Amino acid sequence: MTEFPRASTIADLIDSHAGIRPGACFLIAPETARKISYGELRHHVRDFSARLDILGIAPGEPVTVMMANSWCSVLCILGALYGGRMVAPVNLVAGDAQIGYMLEHSATRIIFVSRDEEARLRAIAAAADLQIRIIVCDIDGGPFWPEPAEPDAAAVEGESDCRAEGLLMYTSGTTGNPKGAVLDQRAILSGGRNAIEAHALTADDRTLLILPLYHINGFCVALMSAIAAGSAIVVPHRFSASRFWALLLDHRCSWFSAVPTQIQYLLKGADENGPPPRDRMGHVRFARSASAPLSPDIQRRFEELTGLIIVETMGLTECAAQILSNPMPPGTRKFGSPGIAYGNEVAIIDEQLQRVAAETPGEIIVRGDNIFRLYLKNQQATEDAFTPDGWFRTGDLGFMDSDGYVFVTGRIKELIIKGGENIAPREIDEALLAHPDVVEAAAFARACENYGQSVEAAVLLRAGATCGEVELVELCRKAVGAFKAPDRVHVLDDLPRGPSGKVQRLKLAEMLA
């Protein structure tokens, strides 16, 4: 395993890569076929940081980025980090009220926005009466800077403090306003290095980025691992199932990270149009799944159809993404588990905060350099998030087997308690996802006079699906038994989601009342 200096910063790494391998490829923008080397990256981020200095944006201040994935969004992120500023990406699928809250709560004074989001941003800022400097960007070019023009970029030196603020990312939350998790540069680089350790990444790897950079997975697992390893990253504007395989193969990418919904779309496309050409996939080492549990049935079907292995993992915003991963071959991958700890410690505790034995359910806790520092302007939430001895409480339920593999059963707040018996929503989800027509599934609790809570579920179906509620309920009865099976299965056009894209189960009962 490659050892990386733990005290390194974004500036240290960019300067080091540019000094040793200035011509090595860092980024490919497929829409324009533009390629950026590490030497060119250093010039651009120094220029960007110097311009922030001229505009009076001090180290530690938030720099907000509101645009789709692109060369420009990567430049804004790394340019801000290079000078020790705190990047605050805006989730483009969040509602206007949520975005307005995040902008006001973060006290940002500057925001870089793409042309297609400019009108929306100005309306949000006006509605909230926010005084923010707005710099419009061409996502395939760069920011349209105000005067003064070209600063002396060569004279700029990067910020050298590994504890400097790195990222402000707002978590979904199930109720109320989202919390702003603050991660320093050591944490976000640790998140990237954890992915390097788990997946044996090197400077020769190349990742296809299909997750948004406002998502912790795309930010840390893809971008920060590339910066830490000195590898290359291919950055299309957005995920497209129809273009995916061409991008992966034409740019000779060796891996990609996806969420289960994207894997479902790729599986559906392969079912309808045929699998990708295996004779061109010798350079693709693996696929990676994270951000939500992956159905073992879907994993098996994808691997059989494409010939690629999927490495299931688990991560959280507060942990700079990855905390668990299944080992790479020839290590053992256990379907249904996001794996073992890499680069941090993971344990299971009971309600008295005591460690429990193998196979015993409890709350998943984490400790390591990748853990966030605090929730912005929310001391109580910060204190509640940690045990007295400094472990981060994830709020996820699960158990660890005797080999150290963790199995996740759900969220503490989302646990269904029917007649005094605990029912993990994921158990119902997996039963539903075994049906080929089901793209996404989310079981949830409904108040019940007889049992306290009853089980219901909501699903998204593929286009042209013919299955109905009766068939899906019966499928669950056979898989998990009549007591755990949902009384109702609601077929929806979409599921309620938080800013990170995760399904919010607690809103389903209210929405479907």
C-alpha positions as CSV (number, residue, x, y, z in Angstrom):
1,M,0.0,0.0,0.0
2,T,1.3,3.5,-0.9
3,E,2.0,5.7,2.1
4,F,0.8,9.4,1.8
5,P,1.9,12.2,4.1
6,R,-0.9,12.9,6.5
7,A,-0.1,16.6,6.9
8,S,-0.4,17.4,3.1
9,T,-2.8,20.0,1.9
10,I,-4.5,20.5,-1.4
11,A,-1.8,23.1,-2.2
12,D,1.0,20.8,-1.2
13,L,-0.3,18.0,-3.4
14,I,-1.0,20.1,-6.5
15,D,2.4,21.7,-6.2
16,S,4.1,18.4,-5.7
17,H,2.4,16.7,-8.7
18,A,3.0,19.7,-10.9
19,G,6.7,19.7,-9.9
20,I,7.3,16.0,-10.4
21,R,4.9,15.2,-13.3
22,P,3.8,18.6,-14.9
23,G,2.7,17.0,-18.1
24,A,0.6,14.2,-16.5
25,C,-3.1,14.4,-17.3
26,F,-5.3,15.6,-14.5
27,L,-8.7,16.3,-16.1
28,I,-10.5,15.5,-19.3
29,A,-13.7,17.5,-20.2
30,P,-15.4,15.2,-22.7
31,E,-17.9,17.8,-24.1
32,T,-15.0,19.9,-25.4
33,A,-12.2,17.3,-25.5
34,R,-10.2,19.7,-23.3
35,K,-7.4,18.1,-21.3
36,I,-5.7,19.8,-18.3
37,S,-2.3,18.7,-17.0
38,Y,-1.1,18.9,-13.4
39,G,1.2,21.7,-14.5
40,E,-1.7,23.6,-16.1
41,L,-3.8,22.9,-13.0
42,R,-1.2,24.6,-10.7
43,H,-1.2,27.7,-12.9
44,H,-5.0,27.9,-12.9
45,V,-5.5,27.4,-9.2
46,R,-2.8,29.9,-8.3
47,D,-4.5,32.5,-10.6
48,F,-7.9,31.7,-9.0
49,S,-6.6,32.1,-5.5
50,A,-4.8,35.3,-6.3
51,R,-8.0,36.8,-7.7
52,L,-9.9,35.9,-4.5
53,D,-7.1,37.7,-2.6
54,I,-7.8,40.8,-4.8
55,L,-11.5,40.5,-4.1
56,G,-10.9,40.4,-0.3
57,I,-12.0,36.8,0.3
58,A,-9.8,35.7,3.2
59,P,-8.6,32.2,4.0
60,G,-11.2,30.3,6.0
61,E,-14.1,32.2,4.3
62,P,-16.7,30.2,2.3
63,V,-16.6,30.2,-1.5
64,T,-19.9,29.0,-2.9
65,V,-20.1,27.1,-6.2
66,M,-23.4,26.6,-8.0
67,M,-23.0,24.7,-11.2
68,A,-23.0,21.3,-12.8
69,N,-19.9,19.2,-13.0
70,S,-17.4,20.7,-15.4
71,W,-13.8,21.9,-15.7
72,C,-15.0,25.2,-14.3
73,S,-16.6,23.7,-11.2
74,V,-13.4,21.7,-10.5
75,L,-11.3,24.9,-11.0
76,C,-13.5,26.8,-8.5
77,I,-13.3,24.1,-5.9
78,L,-9.6,23.5,-6.1
79,G,-8.8,27.2,-6.6
80,A,-10.6,28.0,-3.4
81,L,-9.0,25.1,-1.5
82,Y,-5.5,26.0,-2.8
83,G,-5.6,29.3,-0.9
84,G,-7.2,27.8,2.3
85,R,-10.8,28.9,1.7
86,M,-13.8,26.7,2.5
87,V,-15.7,25.4,-0.5
88,A,-19.5,25.4,-0.1
89,P,-21.1,23.5,-3.1
90,V,-24.8,24.2,-3.8
91,N,-27.0,21.2,-4.4
92,L,-28.7,21.9,-7.7
93,V,-31.7,19.7,-6.9
94,A,-32.5,21.3,-3.6
95,G,-35.5,23.7,-3.4
96,D,-35.1,27.4,-3.7
97,A,-36.0,27.9,0.0
98,Q,-33.3,25.4,1.1
99,I,-30.7,27.1,-1.1
100,G,-31.6,30.5,0.3
101,Y,-31.2,29.1,3.8
102,M,-27.8,27.6,3.0
103,L,-26.5,30.8,1.5
104,E,-27.7,32.9,4.5
105,H,-26.6,30.4,7.1
106,S,-23.1,30.0,5.6
107,A,-22.7,33.8,5.4
108,T,-21.0,33.4,2.0
109,R,-19.9,36.7,0.4
110,I,-19.1,35.3,-3.1
111,I,-20.7,32.7,-5.3
112,F,-19.6,31.3,-8.7
113,V,-22.6,30.3,-10.8
114,S,-23.1,28.9,-14.3
115,R,-25.1,30.9,-16.8
116,D,-27.9,28.4,-16.8
117,E,-28.3,28.8,-13.0
118,E,-27.8,32.6,-12.8
119,A,-31.4,33.7,-13.0
120,R,-32.5,31.2,-10.4
121,L,-29.7,32.3,-8.0
122,R,-30.5,36.0,-8.4
123,A,-34.1,35.3,-7.6
124,I,-33.2,33.4,-4.5
125,A,-30.8,36.1,-3.4
126,A,-33.4,38.8,-3.9
127,A,-36.1,36.9,-2.1
128,A,-33.8,36.4,0.9
129,D,-32.3,39.9,0.6
130,L,-28.8,38.5,0.4
131,Q,-25.9,40.7,-0.5
132,I,-23.6,38.4,-2.3
133,R,-21.0,39.0,-5.0
134,I,-22.1,36.9,-8.0
135,I,-19.5,35.8,-10.6
136,V,-21.0,34.1,-13.6
137,C,-19.1,31.3,-15.2
138,D,-18.8,29.5,-18.6
139,I,-18.7,25.9,-17.3
140,D,-16.4,24.9,-20.2
141,G,-14.2,28.0,-19.9
142,G,-14.1,29.7,-16.5
143,P,-15.3,32.6,-14.4
144,F,-15.9,36.0,-16.0
145,W,-13.7,37.9,-13.5
146,P,-14.4,41.6,-12.6
147,E,-11.6,44.1,-12.8
148,P,-8.7,44.2,-12.0
149,A,-7.6,41.8,-14.6
150,E,-4.7,39.3,-14.7
151,P,-3.0,39.1,-11.3
152,D,0.6,37.9,-10.9
153,A,-0.3,34.2,-10.4
154,A,3.2,33.0,-10.2
155,A,3.8,34.9,-7.0
156,V,0.9,33.1,-5.2
157,E,1.7,30.4,-2.6
158,G,-0.8,27.9,-1.4
159,E,-2.2,27.7,2.1
160,S,-0.1,25.2,4.2
161,D,-2.4,24.4,7.1
162,C,-3.9,20.9,7.0
163,R,-6.5,22.0,9.6
164,A,-7.7,24.9,7.4
165,E,-11.4,24.6,6.6
166,G,-11.9,22.6,3.5
167,L,-15.6,21.9,2.8
168,L,-19.0,23.1,4.0
169,M,-21.6,20.6,2.9
170,Y,-25.1,20.5,4.0
171,T,-26.6,17.2,5.1
172,S,-30.1,16.1,4.1
173,G,-31.7,15.7,7.4
174,T,-35.1,14.1,7.8
175,T,-36.9,17.1,9.3
176,G,-36.1,20.8,9.6
177,N,-33.3,22.7,8.0
178,P,-30.2,20.8,6.9
179,K,-27.1,21.0,9.0
180,G,-23.8,22.4,7.6
181,A,-21.0,19.9,8.2
182,V,-17.6,21.5,8.3
183,L,-14.6,19.3,7.2
184,D,-11.0,20.5,7.2
185,Q,-8.5,19.7,4.5
186,R,-7.1,16.8,6.5
187,A,-10.5,15.3,6.6
188,I,-11.4,15.6,3.0
189,L,-7.9,14.3,1.9
190,S,-8.3,11.4,4.3
191,G,-11.6,10.6,2.6
192,G,-9.8,10.4,-0.7
193,R,-7.0,8.4,0.8
194,N,-9.4,5.9,2.3
195,A,-10.7,5.2,-1.2
196,I,-7.1,4.8,-2.4
197,E,-6.4,2.3,0.3
198,A,-9.6,0.3,-0.2
199,H,-9.4,0.2,-4.0
200,A,-5.6,0.1,-4.5
201,L,-5.7,3.2,-6.6
202,T,-2.5,4.6,-8.2
203,A,-1.5,7.5,-10.4
204,D,-2.2,5.2,-13.4
205,D,-5.9,5.0,-12.6
206,R,-8.5,7.1,-14.3
207,T,-12.0,7.7,-12.9
208,L,-15.2,8.6,-14.7
209,L,-17.1,11.1,-12.5
210,I,-20.8,10.5,-12.8
211,L,-21.8,11.8,-9.4
212,P,-22.3,15.6,-8.8
213,L,-19.5,17.4,-7.0
214,Y,-22.0,18.8,-4.5
215,H,-22.4,15.1,-3.3
216,I,-19.7,14.0,-0.8
217,N,-19.1,10.8,-2.9
218,G,-18.2,12.7,-6.0
219,F,-16.3,15.3,-4.0
220,C,-14.1,13.1,-1.9
221,V,-14.1,9.6,-3.5
222,A,-13.5,10.8,-7.0
223,L,-11.9,14.3,-6.9
224,M,-9.9,14.1,-3.7
225,S,-8.6,10.6,-4.4
226,A,-7.4,11.8,-7.8
227,I,-5.6,14.8,-6.1
228,A,-4.1,12.5,-3.4
229,A,-2.9,9.9,-5.9
230,G,-2.0,12.2,-8.8
231,S,-4.3,10.4,-11.1
232,A,-6.7,11.6,-13.8
233,I,-10.4,12.3,-13.8
234,V,-13.0,12.4,-16.6
235,V,-15.7,15.0,-15.9
236,P,-18.8,15.0,-18.1
237,H,-21.5,17.6,-17.2
238,R,-23.9,15.0,-16.0
239,F,-24.7,11.3,-15.9
240,S,-26.2,9.9,-19.0
241,A,-27.0,6.2,-19.2
242,S,-27.0,6.3,-23.0
243,R,-23.5,7.9,-23.2
244,F,-22.0,6.2,-20.2
245,W,-20.3,3.2,-21.8
246,A,-18.8,5.2,-24.6
247,L,-17.3,7.7,-22.1
248,L,-15.9,4.9,-20.0
249,L,-14.4,3.0,-22.9
250,D,-13.3,5.9,-25.2
251,H,-11.4,7.6,-22.3
252,R,-10.0,4.4,-21.0
253,C,-11.3,4.9,-17.4
254,S,-10.3,2.2,-14.9
255,W,-13.2,2.7,-12.4
256,F,-16.3,4.6,-11.5
257,S,-18.4,5.3,-8.4
258,A,-22.2,5.2,-8.7
259,V,-25.3,5.1,-6.6
260,P,-27.7,2.1,-6.8
261,T,-30.2,4.1,-8.9
262,Q,-27.5,4.7,-11.6
263,I,-26.6,1.1,-11.6
264,Q,-30.2,0.3,-12.1
265,Y,-30.4,2.6,-15.1
266,L,-27.2,1.1,-16.6
267,L,-28.6,-2.4,-16.0
268,K,-31.9,-1.4,-17.7
269,G,-30.0,0.0,-20.7
270,A,-27.9,-3.2,-20.9
271,D,-31.1,-5.3,-20.7
272,E,-32.7,-3.3,-23.6
273,N,-29.7,-2.5,-25.8
274,G,-27.3,-5.4,-25.0
275,P,-24.3,-5.4,-22.7
276,P,-21.2,-3.3,-23.3
277,P,-18.5,-4.9,-25.4
278,R,-16.4,-7.0,-23.1
279,D,-13.5,-7.1,-25.5
280,R,-13.0,-3.4,-25.0
281,M,-13.2,-3.4,-21.2
282,G,-9.8,-4.8,-20.2
283,H,-8.8,-1.5,-18.7
284,V,-11.8,-1.2,-16.4
285,R,-10.9,-2.7,-13.0
286,F,-14.1,-2.3,-11.1
287,A,-17.3,-0.4,-10.4
288,R,-18.1,1.1,-7.0
289,S,-21.5,1.5,-5.3
290,A,-22.2,3.8,-2.4
291,S,-24.6,6.3,-0.8
292,A,-27.4,3.8,-0.4
293,P,-27.6,0.0,0.1
294,L,-27.2,-2.0,-3.0
295,S,-29.6,-4.9,-3.5
296,P,-27.7,-8.2,-3.7
297,D,-30.0,-9.2,-6.6
298,I,-29.2,-6.1,-8.6
299,Q,-25.5,-6.5,-7.9
300,R,-25.5,-10.1,-9.2
301,R,-27.5,-9.2,-12.3
302,F,-25.2,-6.3,-13.2
303,E,-22.0,-8.3,-12.7
304,E,-23.4,-11.2,-14.8
305,L,-24.5,-8.9,-17.6
306,T,-21.4,-6.7,-17.8
307,G,-18.6,-8.8,-16.5
308,L,-17.5,-6.0,-14.1
309,I,-17.3,-6.5,-10.4
310,I,-19.2,-4.0,-8.1
311,V,-17.4,-3.1,-4.9
312,E,-20.1,-2.1,-2.4
313,T,-19.1,0.6,0.1
314,M,-20.7,2.9,2.7
315,G,-20.0,6.6,3.4
316,L,-21.4,9.7,5.1
317,T,-21.0,13.4,4.5
318,E,-19.7,13.9,8.1
319,C,-17.0,11.2,7.4
320,A,-15.7,12.6,4.1
321,A,-17.5,9.8,2.3
322,Q,-16.2,6.3,2.6
323,I,-16.0,4.5,6.0
324,L,-16.5,0.9,4.8
325,S,-15.6,-1.0,1.6
326,N,-15.6,-4.6,0.4
327,P,-12.0,-5.7,-0.4
328,M,-10.8,-5.8,-3.9
329,P,-10.2,-9.3,-5.4
330,P,-8.9,-11.7,-4.4
331,G,-10.4,-10.5,-1.1
332,T,-13.8,-11.6,-0.1
333,R,-16.8,-9.5,-1.1
334,K,-19.9,-10.2,0.9
335,F,-23.1,-9.3,-0.9
336,G,-25.5,-7.2,1.2
337,S,-22.6,-5.7,3.2
338,P,-20.7,-2.5,2.5
339,G,-17.6,-4.2,3.8
340,I,-14.9,-3.6,6.4
341,A,-13.2,-0.4,7.7
342,Y,-10.4,1.2,5.6
343,G,-8.5,4.2,7.0
344,N,-10.7,4.6,10.0
345,E,-12.2,2.6,12.9
346,V,-15.8,1.4,12.9
347,A,-17.6,-0.2,15.8
348,I,-21.1,-1.1,16.9
349,I,-22.6,0.2,20.2
350,D,-25.8,-0.3,22.2
351,E,-28.1,2.3,23.7
352,Q,-25.8,2.6,26.7
353,L,-22.9,3.5,24.2
354,Q,-21.1,0.2,25.0
355,R,-19.4,-1.9,22.4
356,V,-21.4,-5.1,21.5
357,A,-20.3,-8.6,20.4
358,A,-20.2,-9.8,16.8
359,E,-23.6,-10.3,15.2
360,T,-25.3,-8.1,17.8
361,P,-27.3,-5.2,16.4
362,G,-26.6,-1.6,17.4
363,E,-25.6,1.8,16.2
364,I,-22.6,2.2,13.8
365,I,-19.9,4.6,15.1
366,V,-16.7,5.9,13.4
367,R,-13.4,7.4,14.4
368,G,-10.6,8.7,12.2
369,D,-8.9,11.7,10.5
370,N,-11.8,11.7,8.0
371,I,-14.4,12.9,10.5
372,F,-15.9,16.3,10.3
373,R,-15.1,19.1,12.8
374,L,-18.5,20.6,13.6
375,Y,-21.9,21.5,12.4
376,L,-21.8,25.2,11.5
377,K,-23.5,27.4,14.1
378,N,-25.0,24.4,15.9
379,Q,-23.0,23.5,19.0
380,Q,-25.7,21.2,20.4
381,A,-26.0,19.1,17.3
382,T,-22.2,18.9,17.2
383,E,-22.1,17.6,20.8
384,D,-24.9,15.2,20.2
385,A,-23.1,13.7,17.2
386,F,-20.2,12.3,19.3
387,T,-19.8,9.9,22.1
388,P,-17.9,11.1,25.2
389,D,-14.7,9.4,24.0
390,G,-14.9,11.0,20.5
391,W,-16.6,8.5,18.2
392,F,-19.0,9.9,15.6
393,R,-22.5,8.5,15.9
394,T,-23.7,7.8,12.4
395,G,-27.4,7.2,13.4
396,D,-27.3,4.0,11.2
397,L,-28.2,0.6,12.6
398,G,-26.4,-2.6,11.8
399,F,-24.2,-5.4,13.1
400,M,-20.7,-6.6,12.5
401,D,-19.9,-10.2,11.8
402,S,-16.9,-12.1,13.2
403,D,-14.9,-11.1,10.1
404,G,-15.4,-7.4,10.6
405,Y,-18.0,-7.0,7.8
406,V,-20.7,-4.5,8.7
407,F,-24.4,-5.1,7.7
408,V,-26.6,-2.1,7.7
409,T,-30.2,-2.5,8.6
410,G,-31.5,1.1,8.6
411,R,-31.6,4.4,10.3
412,I,-32.4,4.7,14.0
413,K,-35.2,7.3,13.2
414,E,-36.5,5.1,10.4
415,L,-36.8,1.8,12.2
416,I,-40.3,0.3,12.0
417,I,-41.6,-1.0,15.3
418,K,-44.7,-3.2,14.7
419,G,-46.2,-4.8,17.7
420,G,-43.0,-4.4,19.6
421,E,-40.9,-6.1,16.9
422,N,-38.2,-4.1,15.1
423,I,-38.4,-4.3,11.4
424,A,-35.5,-2.9,9.3
425,P,-36.8,-1.1,6.2
426,R,-34.0,-2.4,4.1
427,E,-35.3,-5.9,4.5
428,I,-38.5,-4.8,2.7
429,D,-36.6,-2.8,0.2
430,E,-34.5,-5.8,-0.9
431,A,-37.6,-8.0,-1.3
432,L,-39.2,-5.4,-3.6
433,L,-36.0,-4.8,-5.6
434,A,-35.8,-8.4,-6.4
435,H,-38.7,-7.8,-8.9
436,P,-37.2,-6.7,-12.3
437,D,-39.7,-3.9,-12.7
438,V,-38.8,-2.2,-9.5
439,V,-36.1,0.6,-9.9
440,E,-36.2,2.0,-6.4
441,A,-38.0,1.0,-3.2
442,A,-38.5,2.6,0.3
443,A,-40.4,0.9,3.1
444,F,-41.7,3.2,5.9
445,A,-43.8,3.1,9.1
446,R,-47.4,4.2,9.2
447,A,-49.2,4.8,12.5
448,C,-51.5,1.9,13.4
449,E,-54.0,1.5,16.3
450,N,-53.5,-2.2,16.6
451,Y,-49.7,-2.5,16.3
452,G,-48.5,1.0,17.0
453,Q,-46.9,1.0,13.5
454,S,-47.6,-0.9,10.3
455,V,-45.4,-1.4,7.3
456,E,-46.0,0.3,3.9
457,A,-43.7,0.9,1.0
458,A,-43.3,3.1,-2.1
459,V,-41.6,2.1,-5.3
460,L,-40.5,3.5,-8.7
461,L,-41.1,1.2,-11.6
462,R,-39.3,1.0,-14.9
463,A,-41.0,2.4,-18.0
464,G,-43.5,-0.1,-19.4
465,A,-43.7,-2.1,-16.2
466,T,-46.8,-4.2,-15.8
467,C,-46.6,-5.3,-12.2
468,G,-49.0,-3.9,-9.6
469,E,-49.5,-3.5,-5.9
470,V,-51.0,-7.0,-5.3
471,E,-48.1,-8.7,-7.0
472,L,-45.5,-6.7,-5.1
473,V,-47.2,-7.3,-1.7
474,E,-47.3,-11.0,-2.4
475,L,-43.7,-11.0,-3.4
476,C,-42.8,-9.5,0.0
477,R,-45.0,-12.0,1.9
478,K,-43.0,-14.8,0.3
479,A,-39.7,-13.1,1.0
480,V,-40.1,-11.8,4.5
481,G,-43.3,-13.3,5.9
482,A,-46.8,-11.9,6.3
483,F,-46.0,-10.0,9.6
484,K,-43.2,-7.9,8.0
485,A,-44.7,-7.6,4.6
486,P,-46.2,-4.2,3.7
487,D,-49.9,-3.7,3.9
488,R,-49.7,-1.3,0.9
489,V,-47.1,-0.7,-1.9
490,H,-47.6,2.7,-3.5
491,V,-46.4,3.2,-7.0
492,L,-45.0,6.7,-7.4
493,D,-43.5,8.9,-10.1
494,D,-40.7,9.9,-7.7
495,L,-39.7,9.6,-4.0
496,P,-39.0,12.5,-1.6
497,R,-35.3,13.2,-1.4
498,G,-33.0,15.4,0.7
499,P,-30.3,17.7,-0.8
500,S,-27.9,14.7,-1.1
501,G,-30.4,12.7,-3.1
502,K,-31.2,10.2,-0.4
503,V,-34.8,9.1,-0.1
504,Q,-36.5,10.6,3.0
505,R,-38.6,7.7,4.3
506,L,-40.1,9.8,7.2
507,K,-41.8,12.1,4.6
508,L,-43.5,9.2,2.8
509,A,-46.2,8.6,5.5
510,E,-47.1,12.3,5.5
511,M,-47.0,12.6,1.7
512,L,-49.2,9.5,1.2
513,A,-51.7,10.3,4.0
